Amino acid sequence: MSDPNAPRTDLPATADSGAIGVMGLDLREGKTAPKKQIYSWALWDWATQPFNTVVLTFIFVSLYLTTDVFLPADIQALPTEDPVRKAALDQLASNFGWGGTIAGLVILLIAPVLGQRSDAAGRQKTWLAIGTGALIASMLGLWFVEPTPTLFWLGVALISAGQVFGEIAAVSSNAMLIGIANQRSIGRISGLGWGFGYVGGIIALILVVVFYSADWFGLPEDTGLPFRIIALGCAIWAIVFSIPIFLNVPEPSLGRPERRVSFFASYRLLVQDVIALFRNRETRHTGFFLLSSAVFRDGLGGVFAFGAIIGSSVFGFEFLDMVIFGVAANLIAGLSTIAAGPLDDRFGAKRIIVFALSSMIVAGLAVFFLVDLGPIVYWIGGLLLCAFVGPAQAASRSFLARVTPAGREGEIFGLYATTGRASSWMASLAWALIVGWLGTEFGILAIVGVILVGLLLLLPVKQLR
């Protein structure tokens, strides 16, 4: 009996030639991975989601790092509605956006090359371990971010680093998906992973609610200790739940020694591969999808990166309000993503993406134009936005997996990360400029605008599978 964890040996030697004969999933036609492998792979999303949900979106950034505790004492003492105080808070939110922009540029430069090199060496799990480990280290470092203005940029740097390393790890995790799925199951398994992530975010947020309801168990708040402990908890969570993927999920390939070159030579090889991607009739649609998805995925990321800041700054959500909203948002997102998986397999990923993006544009505009109606608008519009983020993300991953040439999983998903980050300046820069100029309440237009551009670019892309 063959070992289910053994790496695949059925990759064609000419997978990257001018006449690509198969896509990666074609090699798994009729093969079904053990449930242990599928659930172990999905648990990685569960393990790392608290960084996005608790640290980046609903708790650490929106309720700690971008609040008045990081302002100079004289500005903190000003009345809540004082224009100087409000401008200083807007500047914190804007500065956080600049950190995301820098993180995007770093990912732009390194993600596809690292993916390409992991393909050549057959070491997706190695880079998964490096990225996951560095993400965990970034969360551990947040322990040192005490509430003083001089440490604000340390917090921004650590969270930006976490975004970079999390993306590096996600490249390998996405590549490993092709080793456990086939054409008929890719949508369901991709949706399961995203769904697990959202459910993991729910559990993590519930634990935060318990922590808060117990009055932080008597811990002093003047040094930001509760928030720093929450960051440590997210790091420990990631350590525990990321173990199964390393134990149970195989590498997607044995590696490709003929493509092993020096680090800087990898960039030249990458350019050649991208040119070949567009020249080859069978892979051209892969390239065009990479371009179109780059833009709308940046908008999807902006919903969670900046949405909670809008909730707290514009709609006045307090700590418990934001946590409850976060639990509801992740629950809705998780359930909608899991439910959309079978629809992806039946109707195709592109239809799921187009419907989700269109619905998000409508919901986002409603939040902006109906802002005077108060928090109820954010509850309804914000939850609708979250309901469609997950299906769009999962369908994007399954779309790309369907059209990825065999033996180039890491490279293509590295390009997926890179093209996404190539346009990541759009949401974060638009946020930074618009919020800095007009105020936080206009930030939703930056997010909606990016999603709209991405949708328009996606419409001409053909789905061949």
C-alpha positions as CSV (number, residue, x, y, z in Angstrom):
1,M,0.0,0.0,0.0
2,S,1.4,3.4,-0.9
3,D,2.0,6.1,1.7
4,P,-0.7,8.8,1.3
5,N,1.8,11.3,2.7
6,A,4.4,10.6,0.1
7,P,5.1,13.4,-2.4
8,R,3.6,13.1,-5.9
9,T,5.8,11.5,-8.6
10,D,3.5,11.9,-11.6
11,L,4.4,15.3,-12.7
12,P,5.3,15.6,-16.4
13,A,8.8,16.8,-17.2
14,T,7.4,19.3,-19.7
15,A,4.9,21.0,-17.4
16,D,6.4,24.4,-18.1
17,S,7.2,23.9,-21.8
18,G,5.7,25.8,-24.6
19,A,3.0,23.2,-25.0
20,I,1.7,22.5,-21.6
21,G,-0.3,19.3,-21.8
22,V,-2.0,19.2,-18.4
23,M,-3.1,21.4,-15.5
24,G,-2.1,20.4,-12.0
25,L,-5.6,19.2,-11.0
26,D,-5.8,17.0,-14.2
27,L,-3.2,14.7,-12.7
28,R,-5.5,14.0,-9.8
29,E,-8.5,13.0,-11.8
30,G,-10.3,10.2,-10.0
31,K,-8.1,10.5,-6.9
32,T,-9.6,11.4,-3.5
33,A,-7.4,12.5,-0.7
34,P,-8.0,11.1,2.8
35,K,-10.2,13.3,5.0
36,K,-7.4,13.5,7.5
37,Q,-5.3,15.4,4.8
38,I,-8.2,17.6,3.8
39,Y,-9.1,18.7,7.4
40,S,-5.4,19.0,8.3
41,W,-5.0,21.4,5.4
42,A,-8.1,23.4,6.3
43,L,-6.9,23.7,9.9
44,W,-4.0,26.0,8.8
45,D,-6.6,28.6,7.9
46,W,-8.1,28.1,11.4
47,A,-4.7,28.4,12.9
48,T,-3.7,31.7,11.3
49,Q,-7.1,33.4,11.1
50,P,-6.9,35.1,14.6
51,F,-4.1,37.2,13.2
52,N,-6.5,38.6,10.6
53,T,-9.6,38.6,12.8
54,V,-8.4,39.5,16.3
55,V,-5.1,41.4,15.7
56,L,-5.5,43.0,12.3
57,T,-9.2,43.8,12.2
58,F,-11.5,43.7,15.2
59,I,-9.4,44.1,18.4
60,F,-5.7,45.0,18.4
61,V,-5.5,47.6,15.6
62,S,-9.0,49.1,15.7
63,L,-9.4,49.1,19.5
64,Y,-5.9,49.6,20.7
65,L,-3.2,50.6,18.1
66,T,-5.2,53.3,16.3
67,T,-6.9,54.8,19.5
68,D,-6.0,57.8,21.6
69,V,-3.7,55.8,23.9
70,F,-1.0,56.2,21.3
71,L,-1.5,60.0,21.1
72,P,0.7,62.5,23.0
73,A,-0.8,63.3,26.5
74,D,-1.7,66.8,25.6
75,I,-3.8,65.7,22.7
76,Q,-5.4,62.9,24.7
77,A,-6.6,65.5,27.2
78,L,-8.6,67.4,24.5
79,P,-12.4,66.9,24.3
80,T,-13.6,64.0,22.1
81,E,-15.0,66.2,19.4
82,D,-12.0,68.6,19.3
83,P,-10.8,68.9,15.7
84,V,-7.2,68.6,16.7
85,R,-7.8,65.3,18.5
86,K,-9.9,63.9,15.7
87,A,-7.3,64.8,13.1
88,A,-4.6,63.1,15.2
89,L,-6.7,59.9,15.3
90,D,-7.3,60.1,11.6
91,Q,-3.5,60.4,11.2
92,L,-3.0,57.2,13.2
93,A,-5.4,55.4,10.9
94,S,-3.7,56.8,7.8
95,N,-0.2,55.8,9.1
96,F,-1.4,52.3,9.6
97,G,-2.5,52.3,6.0
98,W,1.1,53.3,5.0
99,G,2.4,50.3,6.9
100,G,0.1,48.0,4.8
101,T,1.4,49.7,1.6
102,I,5.0,48.9,2.5
103,A,4.1,45.3,3.3
104,G,2.4,45.0,-0.1
105,L,5.6,46.2,-1.8
106,V,7.7,43.6,0.0
107,I,5.4,40.8,-1.0
108,L,5.3,42.1,-4.5
109,L,9.1,41.7,-4.7
110,I,9.6,38.3,-3.1
111,A,6.4,36.1,-3.2
112,P,6.6,34.7,-6.8
113,V,10.3,34.1,-6.6
114,L,10.0,32.2,-3.3
115,G,7.1,30.2,-4.8
116,Q,9.1,29.4,-7.8
117,R,12.1,28.3,-5.8
118,S,9.9,26.1,-3.5
119,D,8.5,24.4,-6.7
120,A,12.1,23.8,-7.9
121,A,13.2,22.3,-4.6
122,G,9.9,20.6,-3.8
123,R,9.8,22.4,-0.4
124,Q,6.4,24.0,-0.1
125,K,6.2,22.8,3.5
126,T,9.6,24.3,4.3
127,W,8.4,27.7,3.2
128,L,5.1,27.2,4.9
129,A,7.0,26.5,8.1
130,I,9.2,29.6,7.6
131,G,6.2,31.9,6.9
132,T,4.0,30.5,9.6
133,G,6.9,30.7,12.2
134,A,7.7,34.3,11.3
135,L,4.0,35.2,11.5
136,I,3.9,33.7,15.0
137,A,7.0,35.6,15.9
138,S,5.4,38.9,14.7
139,M,2.4,38.3,17.0
140,L,4.7,37.4,19.9
141,G,6.5,40.7,19.3
142,L,3.3,42.7,19.9
143,W,3.7,42.0,23.6
144,F,6.3,44.8,23.6
145,V,3.9,47.4,22.1
146,E,2.9,49.4,25.1
147,P,0.6,52.4,24.8
148,T,3.0,55.2,24.1
149,P,3.4,57.3,20.9
150,T,7.0,56.1,20.4
151,L,5.9,52.5,20.2
152,F,3.1,53.0,17.6
153,W,5.4,52.4,14.7
154,L,6.8,49.2,16.3
155,G,3.2,47.9,16.3
156,V,2.7,49.0,12.7
157,A,6.0,47.3,11.7
158,L,5.2,44.0,13.5
159,I,1.7,43.8,12.0
160,S,3.0,44.7,8.5
161,A,5.7,42.0,8.9
162,G,3.0,39.6,9.9
163,Q,1.1,40.4,6.7
164,V,4.2,39.7,4.7
165,F,5.1,36.4,6.3
166,G,1.4,35.3,6.4
167,E,1.2,35.9,2.6
168,I,4.5,33.9,2.1
169,A,3.0,31.0,4.1
170,A,-0.3,31.3,2.2
171,V,1.5,30.8,-1.1
172,S,2.7,27.4,0.0
173,S,-0.6,26.5,1.7
174,N,-2.5,27.3,-1.5
175,A,0.0,25.3,-3.6
176,M,-0.6,22.3,-1.3
177,L,-4.3,22.4,-2.0
178,I,-3.7,21.1,-5.6
179,G,-2.1,18.0,-4.0
180,I,-5.4,17.0,-2.2
181,A,-8.1,18.1,-4.5
182,N,-9.4,17.3,-8.0
183,Q,-11.5,19.2,-10.6
184,R,-14.8,18.1,-9.0
185,S,-13.8,18.8,-5.4
186,I,-11.6,21.9,-5.5
187,G,-14.4,24.4,-4.9
188,R,-15.7,22.5,-1.8
189,I,-12.2,22.0,-0.3
190,S,-11.2,25.6,-0.9
191,G,-14.4,26.8,0.6
192,L,-13.9,24.5,3.6
193,G,-10.5,26.1,4.3
194,W,-11.8,29.6,4.2
195,G,-14.8,28.5,6.2
196,F,-12.6,26.9,8.9
197,G,-10.7,30.2,9.0
198,Y,-13.8,32.2,9.7
199,V,-15.0,29.7,12.3
200,G,-11.6,29.8,14.0
201,G,-11.9,33.6,14.1
202,I,-15.3,33.3,15.8
203,I,-14.0,31.0,18.5
204,A,-11.0,33.4,19.1
205,L,-13.3,36.4,19.3
206,I,-15.6,34.6,21.8
207,L,-12.6,33.9,24.0
208,V,-11.8,37.6,23.9
209,V,-15.4,38.4,24.9
210,V,-15.0,36.0,27.9
211,F,-11.7,37.7,28.8
212,Y,-13.4,41.2,28.6
213,S,-16.6,40.1,30.4
214,A,-14.4,38.9,33.3
215,D,-13.0,42.5,33.5
216,W,-9.7,41.3,32.1
217,F,-9.4,39.1,35.2
218,G,-8.3,42.1,37.2
219,L,-5.3,42.9,34.9
220,P,-4.3,46.6,34.8
221,E,-5.2,48.4,31.5
222,D,-2.9,51.4,31.7
223,T,0.0,49.5,30.0
224,G,-2.3,47.9,27.4
225,L,-1.7,44.5,29.1
226,P,-5.0,42.9,28.1
227,F,-4.4,43.6,24.4
228,R,-0.8,42.4,24.6
229,I,-2.0,39.2,26.2
230,I,-4.6,38.8,23.4
231,A,-1.8,39.0,20.9
232,L,0.2,36.3,22.7
233,G,-2.9,34.1,22.8
234,C,-3.3,34.4,19.0
235,A,0.3,33.3,18.6
236,I,-0.2,30.3,20.8
237,W,-3.4,29.4,18.9
238,A,-1.4,29.5,15.6
239,I,1.3,27.2,17.1
240,V,-1.1,24.6,18.2
241,F,-3.4,24.4,15.2
242,S,-0.8,24.7,12.5
243,I,0.9,21.4,13.5
244,P,-1.5,19.0,11.6
245,I,-0.7,20.4,8.1
246,F,3.0,19.6,8.6
247,L,2.3,16.1,9.8
248,N,-0.4,15.0,7.4
249,V,-0.5,16.9,4.2
250,P,2.0,15.9,1.4
251,E,4.1,18.2,-0.8
252,P,2.4,18.8,-4.1
253,S,5.5,17.7,-6.1
254,L,9.0,16.2,-5.8
255,G,10.6,19.3,-7.1
256,R,12.1,20.3,-10.4
257,P,15.9,20.3,-10.3
258,E,16.2,21.7,-13.8
259,R,14.7,25.0,-12.6
260,R,17.1,25.5,-9.6
261,V,18.9,28.7,-10.2
262,S,20.4,31.4,-8.0
263,F,18.1,33.8,-6.1
264,F,18.6,36.8,-8.5
265,A,18.5,34.5,-11.6
266,S,15.1,33.5,-10.4
267,Y,13.8,36.9,-11.3
268,R,15.0,36.5,-14.9
269,L,13.4,33.0,-15.0
270,L,10.2,34.5,-13.6
271,V,10.0,37.1,-16.3
272,Q,10.4,34.4,-18.9
273,D,7.7,32.3,-17.3
274,V,5.2,35.2,-17.2
275,I,5.8,36.0,-20.9
276,A,5.3,32.3,-21.7
277,L,2.2,32.3,-19.6
278,F,0.5,34.9,-21.8
279,R,1.9,33.5,-25.1
280,N,0.6,30.0,-24.6
281,R,-3.0,29.6,-25.6
282,E,-3.7,27.1,-22.8
283,T,-2.4,29.3,-20.0
284,R,-3.2,32.8,-21.3
285,H,-6.4,32.8,-19.3
286,T,-4.4,32.1,-16.1
287,G,-2.4,35.3,-16.7
288,F,-5.5,37.4,-17.3
289,F,-7.2,36.1,-14.2
290,L,-4.1,36.9,-12.1
291,L,-4.3,40.5,-13.3
292,S,-8.0,40.9,-12.7
293,S,-8.1,39.2,-9.4
294,A,-5.2,41.3,-8.2
295,V,-7.4,44.3,-8.0
296,F,-10.6,42.9,-6.5
297,R,-8.7,40.9,-3.9
298,D,-7.1,44.0,-2.7
299,G,-10.6,45.5,-2.2
300,L,-11.6,42.3,-0.3
301,G,-8.7,42.7,2.0
302,G,-9.6,46.3,2.6
303,V,-12.9,45.3,4.0
304,F,-11.3,43.6,6.9
305,A,-8.2,45.7,7.1
306,F,-10.1,49.0,7.5
307,G,-13.7,48.0,8.1
308,A,-13.4,47.8,11.9
309,I,-11.8,51.3,12.0
310,I,-14.9,52.6,10.2
311,G,-17.1,50.9,12.7
312,S,-15.3,52.3,15.8
313,S,-14.5,55.8,14.4
314,V,-17.6,56.6,12.3
315,F,-20.4,54.6,13.9
316,G,-19.1,54.8,17.5
317,F,-18.7,51.1,18.2
318,E,-17.3,50.4,21.6
319,F,-15.2,47.4,22.6
320,L,-18.1,44.9,23.2
321,D,-20.0,46.2,20.2
322,M,-17.0,45.5,17.9
323,V,-16.4,42.1,19.3
324,I,-20.0,41.0,18.9
325,F,-20.0,42.4,15.4
326,G,-16.8,40.5,14.7
327,V,-18.3,37.2,15.9
328,A,-21.4,37.8,13.8
329,A,-19.3,38.8,10.7
330,N,-17.1,35.7,10.9
331,L,-20.1,33.4,11.5
332,I,-21.9,34.8,8.5
333,A,-18.7,34.7,6.4
334,G,-17.8,31.2,7.4
335,L,-21.3,29.8,6.7
336,S,-21.6,31.6,3.4
337,T,-18.2,30.4,2.3
338,I,-18.8,26.8,3.1
339,A,-22.2,26.9,1.4
340,A,-20.7,28.6,-1.7
341,G,-18.2,25.8,-2.2
342,P,-20.6,23.3,-3.8
343,L,-22.1,26.1,-5.8
344,D,-18.6,26.8,-7.1
345,D,-18.2,23.2,-8.2
346,R,-21.6,23.3,-9.9
347,F,-21.8,26.7,-11.6
348,G,-18.2,27.7,-11.8
349,A,-16.0,30.0,-9.8
350,K,-16.4,33.1,-12.0
351,R,-20.1,33.3,-11.5
352,I,-19.6,33.1,-7.7
353,I,-17.0,35.9,-7.8
354,V,-19.1,38.3,-10.0
355,F,-22.2,37.9,-7.9
356,A,-20.2,38.4,-4.7
357,L,-18.4,41.5,-5.9
358,S,-21.6,43.1,-7.2
359,S,-23.4,42.5,-4.0
360,M,-20.4,44.0,-2.0
361,I,-20.5,47.2,-4.1
362,V,-24.2,47.7,-3.4
363,A,-23.7,47.0,0.3
364,G,-20.7,49.4,0.6
365,L,-22.4,52.2,-1.1
366,A,-25.4,51.8,1.2
367,V,-23.2,52.1,4.2
368,F,-21.7,55.3,2.9
369,F,-24.9,57.0,1.8
370,L,-27.0,56.0,4.7
371,V,-24.4,56.8,7.4
372,D,-26.8,59.3,9.1
373,L,-29.1,56.5,10.1
374,G,-26.6,55.3,12.6
375,P,-25.1,52.0,13.7
376,I,-27.9,49.9,12.2
377,V,-26.5,50.7,8.8
378,Y,-23.1,49.4,9.7
379,W,-24.7,46.3,11.2
380,I,-26.7,45.4,8.1
381,G,-24.3,46.7,5.4
382,G,-21.2,45.6,7.2
383,L,-22.5,42.0,7.7
384,L,-23.6,41.9,4.1
385,L,-20.1,42.8,3.0
386,C,-18.6,40.1,5.1
387,A,-21.1,37.5,3.8
388,F,-19.7,37.9,0.3
389,V,-15.9,38.3,1.1
390,G,-15.4,34.7,1.9
391,P,-17.1,33.2,-1.2
392,A,-15.2,35.6,-3.5
393,Q,-11.9,34.6,-1.8
394,A,-12.5,30.9,-1.9
395,A,-13.8,31.0,-5.5
396,S,-10.7,33.0,-6.6
397,R,-8.4,30.3,-5.1
398,S,-10.4,27.5,-6.8
399,F,-10.5,29.3,-10.1
400,L,-6.7,29.6,-10.1
401,A,-6.1,26.1,-8.9
402,R,-8.2,24.8,-11.9
403,V,-6.0,26.6,-14.4
404,T,-2.6,26.0,-12.8
405,P,-0.1,24.0,-14.8
406,A,1.3,20.9,-13.1
407,G,4.6,21.5,-11.4
408,R,4.2,25.2,-11.1
409,E,1.8,25.4,-8.1
410,G,4.1,27.5,-5.9
411,E,5.1,29.8,-8.7
412,I,1.5,30.5,-9.9
413,F,0.2,31.0,-6.4
414,G,3.3,33.2,-5.7
415,L,2.2,35.2,-8.7
416,Y,-1.3,35.2,-7.2
417,A,0.1,36.8,-4.1
418,T,2.4,39.1,-6.0
419,T,-0.2,40.4,-8.5
420,G,-2.5,40.9,-5.5
421,R,0.2,42.9,-3.7
422,A,1.1,44.7,-7.0
423,S,-2.2,46.4,-6.7
424,S,-2.4,46.5,-2.9
425,W,-1.3,50.1,-3.0
426,M,-4.7,50.8,-4.4
427,A,-6.8,50.1,-1.3
428,S,-4.2,51.1,1.3
429,L,-3.0,54.2,-0.5
430,A,-6.5,55.3,-1.4
431,W,-7.5,54.8,2.2
432,A,-4.5,56.7,3.5
433,L,-5.1,59.6,1.1
434,I,-8.8,59.8,1.3
435,V,-9.0,59.4,5.1
436,G,-6.1,61.9,5.6
437,W,-7.9,64.4,3.3
438,L,-11.6,64.0,4.0
439,G,-11.8,61.9,7.1
440,T,-12.5,58.3,8.1
441,E,-16.1,58.3,7.1
442,F,-15.1,58.5,3.4
443,G,-12.8,55.5,3.7
444,I,-15.6,53.1,2.6
445,L,-15.5,54.7,-0.9
446,A,-11.8,53.8,-1.3
447,I,-12.7,50.1,-0.7
448,V,-15.8,50.1,-2.9
449,G,-13.9,51.8,-5.7
450,V,-11.2,49.1,-5.8
451,I,-13.8,46.3,-5.8
452,L,-15.6,48.0,-8.7
453,V,-12.4,48.3,-10.8
454,G,-11.6,44.6,-10.1
455,L,-15.0,43.5,-11.1
456,L,-14.8,45.4,-14.4
457,L,-11.4,43.8,-15.1
458,L,-12.8,40.3,-14.3
459,L,-15.8,40.4,-16.7
460,P,-13.8,39.7,-19.9
461,V,-11.8,36.8,-18.4
462,K,-13.0,33.5,-19.7
463,Q,-13.5,30.5,-17.5
464,L,-12.5,27.4,-19.4
465,R,-13.1,24.9,-16.6
